Amino acid sequence: MSGLAERELLRSLLDEGDRAALTEIFESRVRFDARLGPYTSWKIGGPADALVDVETGDELTQLLRFVFKRQLPWMPLGSGSNLLVGDGGVRGLVIRLGGEFTSIEFLDDPSHVAVTAGASSSLALLTAQAASRGAVGIGSLAGIPGSVGGALRMNAGTDKEIGDFVREVWVQTPTKPEPHPVTPQYYYRHTTLERDAIVARVSFAFERGDPAVVRDEMQRRLVRRKKTQPLQFPNAGSCFRNPPGDKAGRLIEAAGAKGWREGGAEVSQLHANFIVNRENATAADVAALLARVRRTVYERSGIELELEVHFVGVFA
Ligand SMILES: Cc1cc2nc3c(=O)[nH]c(=O)nc-3n(C[C@H](O)[C@H](O)[C@H](O)COP(=O)(O)OP(=O)(O)OC[C@H]3O[C@@H](n4cnc5c(N)ncnc54)[C@H](O)[C@@H]3O)c2cc1C
């Protein structure tokens, strides 16, 4: 790529007017050219043109109207636990939800454990609180880092997935910026949620069981995770989806990739489907390692692994 083309990819899309308009609404809650690495679990990633912290549904409506009018690219950022942000950063706006989007409210429902959670509420907090009320099946979400909105987008889970427990999802979009309900379909690590929809809140219903039994099961799963996942280094969980009838981790280990390194990134010795940031890894290091692993697994097994982590931003 020529130097000129690369400079174009790195140039902010926001003009002075955009910056002034965003500052007027969000004051210190908008940061320009803000590095995203600290907001991801890999601790990797270049700057966003603007990183905006949104606290209310009304603010989100206003912001979505703004991006629609200005035709600016934007993306929601949850806890960044499933994201590889390019070293060149993200052009346009990165939206983080906080404030009223962090609420978790249990409802009075005699037949179920029913709860409504804001999109940026912590999945870990939700699972702990639901377990203590006896929410059957919540153990399958235990130990998954991230926000409720990110988990919904990913249909995160293990043997059961978050979509199995959803009652209602409320979203906002640039073309329909007021909160409104939608009914996405849920598949293995993805959903039919529109690409331009930002999840605002989700309500769930769990079968009601014995809290002691549910908490015990959850504890067992958390202990197992600690033993089998390299949690002492920054990572983004499993990088590849499991192919039908097999495990990506097994295939990667069989390909001899455990311990491979590119720059500061390493295929974990403990869990082959995890890439850990051992030492100031860049997104380019991780991307190169993922490509090498994928190519080798294909050569050895004929299976083309699909990425589970989302790549965002500029990788030039
Ligand atoms: C140690 C570790 C273990 C993990 N274990 C599991 C596991 O067992 N099972 C599993 O499924 N995953 C697992 N993950 C991956 C990750 O935690 C989940 O995918 C999680 O649900 C992502 O949530 P997040 O808030 O971090 O999303 P982010 O990484 O911030 O975003 C993920 C995607 O969702 C989009 N998004 C974020 N918020 C919203 C919103 N409000 N509305 C619409 N889109 C949004 C983003 O734009 C992005 O495309 C693990 C990760 C780690 C680090």
The ligand as an ORCA input file, in Angstrom:
! r2SCAN-3c Opt
* xyz 0 1
  C     -11.379    -15.217     29.186
  C     -12.518    -15.195     28.204
  C     -13.417    -16.245     28.174
  C     -14.495    -16.227     27.278
  N     -15.369    -17.281     27.273
  C     -16.414    -17.263     26.424
  C     -17.353    -18.350     26.415
  O     -17.267    -19.297     27.187
  N     -18.382    -18.298     25.532
  C     -18.540    -17.241     24.666
  O     -19.505    -17.251     23.894
  N     -17.657    -16.216     24.656
  C     -16.610    -16.196     25.504
  N     -15.719    -15.153     25.492
  C     -15.864    -14.065     24.511
  C     -16.617    -12.806     25.025
  O     -16.504    -12.694     26.410
  C     -18.089    -12.824     24.635
  O     -18.241    -12.863     23.237
  C     -18.811    -11.590     25.200
  O     -20.175    -11.814     25.151
  C     -18.492    -10.307     24.438
  O     -19.091     -9.226     25.137
  P     -18.408     -7.791     25.150
  O     -19.287     -6.859     25.882
  O     -17.016     -7.882     25.603
  O     -18.473     -7.451     23.588
  P     -17.375     -6.684     22.711
  O     -16.151     -7.523     22.596
  O     -17.215     -5.297     23.182
  O     -18.123     -6.675     21.309
  C     -18.396     -7.881     20.612
  C     -19.315     -7.540     19.426
  O     -20.580     -7.099     19.935
  C     -20.862     -5.781     19.478
  N     -21.553     -5.100     20.571
  C     -21.092     -4.772     21.796
  N     -22.049     -4.160     22.515
  C     -23.152     -4.103     21.724
  C     -24.480     -3.575     21.881
  N     -24.870     -2.952     23.008
  N     -25.348     -3.689     20.838
  C     -24.981     -4.301     19.685
  N     -23.743     -4.808     19.475
  C     -22.845     -4.709     20.482
  C     -19.504     -5.158     19.148
  O     -19.608     -4.114     18.206
  C     -18.769     -6.374     18.587
  O     -19.127     -6.605     17.250
  C     -14.646    -15.140     26.374
  C     -13.727    -14.077     26.407
  C     -12.663    -14.101     27.322
  C     -11.717    -12.939     27.354
*
